[in-house]
Amino acid sequence: MRVHVDADICEEHGQCVFAAPDIFDLGDDGLTYAIQVDDTREPEVLAAQSACPVQAIKLTRVGASGM
């Protein structure tokens, strides 16, 4: 699964960090995150996406072709 945070929408509330701290981090340089996440982490990523108050987190499922 690919994770993308739209920087034009994200206000860095950090709610995603609480839901998935191993995937998202809010540090001195702003929000950083893992771009490629194993499907076993889906519950955490979906929780982070739901927690985002501005819905800046977009997910893409990667199929066998890589898209």
N, CA, C and O atoms as a printed pandas DataFrame, in Angstrom:
     atom_number atom_name residue_name chain_id  residue_number  x_coord  y_coord  z_coord
0              1         N          MET        A               1    0.851   -1.158    0.000
1              2        CA          MET        A               1    0.000    0.000    0.000
2              3         C          MET        A               1    0.907    1.235    0.000
3              4         O          MET        A               1    1.900    1.295    0.726
4              5         N          ARG        A               2    0.548    2.200   -0.819
5              6        CA          ARG        A               2    1.293    3.456   -0.856
6              7         C          ARG        A               2    0.539    4.516   -0.076
7              8         O          ARG        A               2   -0.687    4.608   -0.142
8              9         N          VAL        A               3    1.285    5.307    0.657
9             10        CA          VAL        A               3    0.720    6.378    1.460
10            11         C          VAL        A               3    1.174    7.705    0.868
11            12         O          VAL        A               3    2.342    7.870    0.514
12            13         N          HIS        A               4    0.253    8.638    0.764
13            14        CA          HIS        A               4    0.593    9.983    0.309
14            15         C          HIS        A               4   -0.158   10.979    1.184
15            16         O          HIS        A               4   -1.364   10.854    1.394
16            17         N          VAL        A               5    0.570   11.965    1.688
17            18        CA          VAL        A               5   -0.053   13.046    2.446
18            19         C          VAL        A               5    0.031   14.292    1.584
19            20         O          VAL        A               5    1.124   14.736    1.230
20            21         N          ASP        A               6   -1.110   14.852    1.251
21            22        CA          ASP        A               6   -1.165   16.058    0.427
22            23         C          ASP        A               6   -0.698   17.244    1.274
23            24         O          ASP        A               6   -1.401   17.688    2.181
24            25         N          ALA        A               7    0.485   17.742    0.966
25            26        CA          ALA        A               7    1.083   18.831    1.746
26            27         C          ALA        A               7    0.291   20.128    1.622
27            28         O          ALA        A               7    0.386   20.999    2.487
28            29         N          ASP        A               8   -0.492   20.263    0.550
29            30        CA          ASP        A               8   -1.313   21.466    0.384
30            31         C          ASP        A               8   -2.524   21.460    1.305
31            32         O          ASP        A               8   -3.097   22.510    1.594
32            33         N          ILE        A               9   -2.911   20.279    1.761
33            34        CA          ILE        A               9   -4.076   20.147    2.638
34            35         C          ILE        A               9   -3.666   19.970    4.101
35            36         O          ILE        A               9   -4.313   20.504    5.003
36            37         N          CYS        A              10   -2.589   19.216    4.328
37            38        CA          CYS        A              10   -2.159   18.878    5.689
38            39         C          CYS        A              10   -1.845   20.130    6.503
39            40         O          CYS        A              10   -1.108   21.010    6.058
40            41         N          GLU        A              11   -2.411   20.190    7.685
41            42        CA          GLU        A              11   -2.164   21.299    8.611
42            43         C          GLU        A              11   -1.305   20.859    9.787
43            44         O          GLU        A              11   -1.140   21.597   10.758
44            45         N          GLU        A              12   -0.757   19.646    9.693
45            46        CA          GLU        A              12    0.134   19.072   10.699
46            47         C          GLU        A              12   -0.467   19.070   12.102
47            48         O          GLU        A              12    0.180   19.462   13.072
48            49         N          HIS        A              13   -1.707   18.623   12.186
49            50        CA          HIS        A              13   -2.351   18.439   13.484
50            51         C          HIS        A              13   -1.698   17.285   14.244
51            52         O          HIS        A              13   -1.666   17.284   15.475
52            53         N          GLY        A              14   -1.180   16.305   13.505
53            54        CA          GLY        A              14   -0.476   15.176   14.110
54            55         C          GLY        A              14   -1.357   14.049   14.596
55            56         O          GLY        A              14   -0.873   13.147   15.280
56            57         N          GLN        A              15   -2.631   14.073   14.266
57            58        CA          GLN        A              15   -3.519   12.989   14.714
58            59         C          GLN        A              15   -3.115   11.652   14.114
59            60         O          GLN        A              15   -3.311   10.608   14.737
60            61         N          CYS        A              16   -2.552   11.673   12.907
61            62        CA          CYS        A              16   -2.103   10.437   12.272
62            63         C          CYS        A              16   -0.962    9.789   13.059
63            64         O          CYS        A              16   -0.830    8.566   13.086
64            65         N          VAL        A              17   -0.152   10.617   13.691
65            66        CA          VAL        A              17    0.986   10.114   14.464
66            67         C          VAL        A              17    0.500    9.286   15.647
67            68         O          VAL        A              17    1.094    8.256   15.968
68            69         N          PHE        A              18   -0.561    9.720   16.290
69            70        CA          PHE        A              18   -1.109    8.976   17.428
70            71         C          PHE        A              18   -1.694    7.642   16.992
71            72         O          PHE        A              18   -1.620    6.657   17.726
72            73         N          ALA        A              19   -2.278    7.610   15.791
73            74        CA          ALA        A              19   -2.902    6.382   15.299
74            75         C          ALA        A              19   -1.882    5.387   14.757
75            76         O          ALA        A              19   -2.073    4.176   14.863
76            77         N          ALA        A              20   -0.788    5.903   14.171
77            78        CA          ALA        A              20    0.206    5.016   13.557
78            79         C          ALA        A              20    1.612    5.611   13.725
79            80         O          ALA        A              20    2.202    6.097   12.760
80            81         N          PRO        A              21    2.138    5.571   14.946
81            82        CA          PRO        A              21    3.428    6.220   15.221
82            83         C          PRO        A              21    4.626    5.589   14.516
83            84         O          PRO        A              21    5.664    6.235   14.374
84            85         N          ASP        A              22    4.500    4.349   14.077
85            86        CA          ASP        A              22    5.603    3.724   13.339
86            87         C          ASP        A              22    5.601    4.112   11.866
87            88         O          ASP        A              22    6.562    3.837   11.147
88            89         N          ILE        A              23    4.524    4.750   11.417
89            90        CA          ILE        A              23    4.390    5.131   10.013
90            91         C          ILE        A              23    4.497    6.636    9.832
91            92         O          ILE        A              23    5.084    7.104    8.856
92            93         N          PHE        A              24    3.936    7.400   10.764
93            94        CA          PHE        A              24    3.940    8.860   10.690
94            95         C          PHE        A              24    4.742    9.448   11.838
95            96         O          PHE        A              24    4.752    8.909   12.945
96            97         N          ASP        A              25    5.419   10.569   11.560
97            98        CA          ASP        A              25    6.197   11.253   12.591
98            99         C          ASP        A              25    6.092   12.755   12.368
99           100         O          ASP        A              25    6.210   13.233   11.240
100          101         N          LEU        A              26    5.875   13.481   13.428
101          102        CA          LEU        A              26    5.802   14.937   13.356
102          103         C          LEU        A              26    6.961   15.500   14.157
103          104         O          LEU        A              26    6.900   15.592   15.383
104          105         N          GLY        A              27    8.015   15.873   13.450
105          106        CA          GLY        A              27    9.219   16.373   14.095
106          107         C          GLY        A              27    9.480   17.822   13.733
107          108         O          GLY        A              27    8.597   18.527   13.247
108          109         N          ASP        A              28   10.695   18.248   13.976
109          110        CA          ASP        A              28   11.088   19.633   13.704
110          111         C          ASP        A              28   10.964   20.003   12.229
111          112         O          ASP        A              28   10.736   21.165   11.893
112          113         N          ASP        A              29   11.116   19.012   11.351
113          114        CA          ASP        A              29   11.038   19.259    9.910
114          115         C          ASP        A              29    9.638   19.065    9.350
115          116         O          ASP        A              29    9.458   19.037    8.133
116          117         N          GLY        A              30    8.658   18.933   10.211
117          118        CA          GLY        A              30    7.292   18.721    9.771
118          119         C          GLY        A              30    6.929   17.249    9.751
119          120         O          GLY        A              30    7.608   16.421   10.357
120          121         N          LEU        A              31    5.865   16.935    9.058
121          122        CA          LEU        A              31    5.366   15.567    9.006
122          123         C          LEU        A              31    6.190   14.740    8.026
123          124         O          LEU        A              31    6.397   15.138    6.879
124          125         N          THR        A              32    6.653   13.593    8.489
125          126        CA          THR        A              32    7.295   12.612    7.619
126          127         C          THR        A              32    6.519   11.314    7.768
127          128         O          THR        A              32    5.849   11.083    8.775
128          129         N          TYR        A              33    6.621   10.469    6.744
129          130        CA          TYR        A              33    5.853    9.223    6.778
130          131         C          TYR        A              33    6.468    8.205    5.840
131          132         O          TYR        A              33    7.229    8.539    4.932
132          133         N          ALA        A              34    6.120    6.971    6.084
133          134        CA          ALA        A              34    6.559    5.870    5.218
134          135         C          ALA        A              34    5.695    5.901    3.963
135          136         O          ALA        A              34    4.467    5.922    4.049
136          137         N          ILE        A              35    6.331    5.905    2.807
137          138        CA          ILE        A              35    5.586    5.971    1.551
138          139         C          ILE        A              35    5.014    4.607    1.184
139          140         O          ILE        A              35    3.884    4.509    0.707
140          141         N          GLN        A              36    5.786    3.571    1.406
141          142        CA          GLN        A              36    5.359    2.207    1.104
142          143         C          GLN        A              36    5.134    1.482    2.426
143          144         O          GLN        A              36    6.033    1.425    3.265
144          145         N          VAL        A              37    3.948    0.932    2.613
145          146        CA          VAL        A              37    3.594    0.260    3.862
146          147         C          VAL        A              37    3.074   -1.142    3.535
147          148         O          VAL        A              37    2.274   -1.320    2.616
148          149         N          ASP        A              38    3.531   -2.110    4.282
149          150        CA          ASP        A              38    3.080   -3.484    4.109
150          151         C          ASP        A              38    1.587   -3.575    4.403
151          152         O          ASP        A              38    1.081   -2.894    5.295
152          153         N          ASP        A              39    0.889   -4.415    3.652
153          154        CA          ASP        A              39   -0.558   -4.559    3.819
154          155         C          ASP        A              39   -0.966   -5.015    5.216
155          156         O          ASP        A              39   -2.105   -4.791    5.627
156          157         N          THR        A              40   -0.064   -5.644    5.942
157          158        CA          THR        A              40   -0.389   -6.071    7.309
158          159         C          THR        A              40   -0.581   -4.869    8.232
159          160         O          THR        A              40   -1.163   -5.000    9.309
160          161         N          ARG        A              41   -0.097   -3.710    7.818
161          162        CA          ARG        A              41   -0.235   -2.482    8.624
162          163         C          ARG        A              41   -1.496   -1.695    8.267
163          164         O          ARG        A              41   -1.702   -0.583    8.752
164          165         N          GLU        A              42   -2.332   -2.284    7.416
165          166        CA          GLU        A              42   -3.528   -1.593    6.942
166          167         C          GLU        A              42   -4.410   -1.031    8.064
167          168         O          GLU        A              42   -4.854    0.111    7.953
168          169         N          PRO        A              43   -4.680   -1.777    9.134
169          170        CA          PRO        A              43   -5.535   -1.210   10.194
170          171         C          PRO        A              43   -4.986    0.096   10.777
171          172         O          PRO        A              43   -5.746    1.029   11.039
172          173         N          GLU        A              44   -3.677    0.160   10.977
173          174        CA          GLU        A              44   -3.068    1.382   11.516
174          175         C          GLU        A              44   -3.173    2.541   10.523
175          176         O          GLU        A              44   -3.489    3.669   10.899
176          177         N          VAL        A              45   -2.905    2.244    9.260
177          178        CA          VAL        A              45   -2.946    3.286    8.234
178          179         C          VAL        A              45   -4.372    3.806    8.061
179          180         O          VAL        A              45   -4.581    5.012    7.924
180          181         N          LEU        A              46   -5.340    2.914    8.066
181          182        CA          LEU        A              46   -6.732    3.337    7.954
182          183         C          LEU        A              46   -7.166    4.160    9.168
183          184         O          LEU        A              46   -7.931    5.114    9.030
184          185         N          ALA        A              47   -6.682    3.796   10.349
185          186        CA          ALA        A              47   -6.988    4.578   11.548
186          187         C          ALA        A              47   -6.385    5.971   11.443
187          188         O          ALA        A              47   -7.020    6.956   11.819
188          189         N          ALA        A              48   -5.163    6.056   10.932
189          190        CA          ALA        A              48   -4.508    7.357   10.757
190          191         C          ALA        A              48   -5.262    8.200    9.740
191          192         O          ALA        A              48   -5.461    9.398    9.940
192          193         N          GLN        A              49   -5.677    7.571    8.654
193          194        CA          GLN        A              49   -6.433    8.286    7.628
194          195         C          GLN        A              49   -7.747    8.819    8.208
195          196         O          GLN        A              49   -8.135    9.956    7.938
196          197         N          SER        A              50   -8.417    8.004    8.993
197          198        CA          SER        A              50   -9.680    8.428    9.611
198          199         C          SER        A              50   -9.479    9.532   10.638
199          200         O          SER        A              50  -10.348   10.385   10.819
200          201         N          ALA        A              51   -8.333    9.513   11.309
201          202        CA          ALA        A              51   -8.065   10.503   12.352
202          203         C          ALA        A              51   -7.694   11.876   11.795
203          204         O          ALA        A              51   -7.769   12.875   12.511
204          205         N          CYS        A              52   -7.301   11.932   10.539
205          206        CA          CYS        A              52   -6.867   13.199    9.945
206          207         C          CYS        A              52   -8.058   14.146    9.816
207          208         O          CYS        A              52   -8.998   13.846    9.080
208          209         N          PRO        A              53   -8.038   15.281   10.512
209          210        CA          PRO        A              53   -9.194   16.180   10.491
210          211         C          PRO        A              53   -9.404   16.883    9.146
211          212         O          PRO        A              53  -10.495   17.388    8.881
212          213         N          VAL        A              54   -8.381   16.921    8.304
213          214        CA          VAL        A              54   -8.522   17.585    7.004
214          215         C          VAL        A              54   -8.475   16.603    5.841
215          216         O          VAL        A              54   -8.466   17.008    4.678
216          217         N          GLN        A              55   -8.445   15.292    6.162
217          218        CA          GLN        A              55   -8.454   14.220    5.164
218          219         C          GLN        A              55   -7.355   14.385    4.114
219          220         O          GLN        A              55   -7.611   14.304    2.913
220          221         N          ALA        A              56   -6.128   14.617    4.586
221          222        CA          ALA        A              56   -4.977   14.827    3.707
222          223         C          ALA        A              56   -4.278   13.526    3.319
223          224         O          ALA        A              56   -3.414   13.532    2.443
224          225         N          ILE        A              57   -4.636   12.417    3.954
225          226        CA          ILE        A              57   -3.956   11.140    3.708
226          227         C          ILE        A              57   -4.691   10.362    2.629
227          228         O          ILE        A              57   -5.881   10.071    2.752
228          229         N          LYS        A              58   -3.962   10.029    1.570
229          230        CA          LYS        A              58   -4.506    9.248    0.466
230          231         C          LYS        A              58   -3.760    7.921    0.399
231          232         O          LYS        A              58   -2.546    7.877    0.594
232          233         N          LEU        A              59   -4.483    6.848    0.126
233          234        CA          LEU        A              59   -3.908    5.511    0.056
234          235         C          LEU        A              59   -4.124    4.928   -1.329
235          236         O          LEU        A              59   -5.165    5.133   -1.952
236          237         N          THR        A              60   -3.127    4.203   -1.796
237          238        CA          THR        A              60   -3.218    3.508   -3.069
238          239         C          THR        A              60   -2.792    2.064   -2.844
239          240         O          THR        A              60   -1.712    1.799   -2.315
240          241         N          ARG        A              61   -3.630    1.160   -3.239
241          242        CA          ARG        A              61   -3.287   -0.255   -3.135
242          243         C          ARG        A              61   -2.399   -0.612   -4.318
243          244         O          ARG        A              61   -2.706   -0.285   -5.464
244          245         N          VAL        A              62   -1.307   -1.279   -4.025
245          246        CA          VAL        A              62   -0.352   -1.655   -5.055
246          247         C          VAL        A              62   -0.642   -3.084   -5.493
247          248         O          VAL        A              62   -0.596   -4.009   -4.682
248          249         N          GLY        A              63   -0.940   -3.265   -6.779
249          250        CA          GLY        A              63   -1.234   -4.587   -7.309
250          251         C          GLY        A              63    0.021   -5.256   -7.831
251          252         O          GLY        A              63    1.129   -4.761   -7.628
252          253         N          ALA        A              64   -0.152   -6.356   -8.487
253          254        CA          ALA        A              64    0.973   -7.127   -9.022
254          255         C          ALA        A              64    1.771   -6.341  -10.040
255          256         O          ALA        A              64    2.968   -6.584  -10.198
256          257         N          SER        A              65    1.140   -5.401  -10.740
257          258        CA          SER        A              65    1.848   -4.614  -11.742
258          259         C          SER        A              65    2.612   -3.455  -11.122
259          260         O          SER        A              65    3.360   -2.767  -11.816
260          261         N          GLY        A              66    2.433   -3.226   -9.805
261          262        CA          GLY        A              66    3.120   -2.122   -9.125
262          263         C          GLY        A              66    2.327   -0.835   -9.156
263          264         O          GLY        A              66    2.823    0.205   -8.724
264          265         N          MET        A              67    1.128   -0.883   -9.648
265          266        CA          MET        A              67    0.297    0.320   -9.710
266          267         C          MET        A              67   -0.971    0.116   -8.921
267          268         O          MET        A              67   -1.806    1.018   -8.850
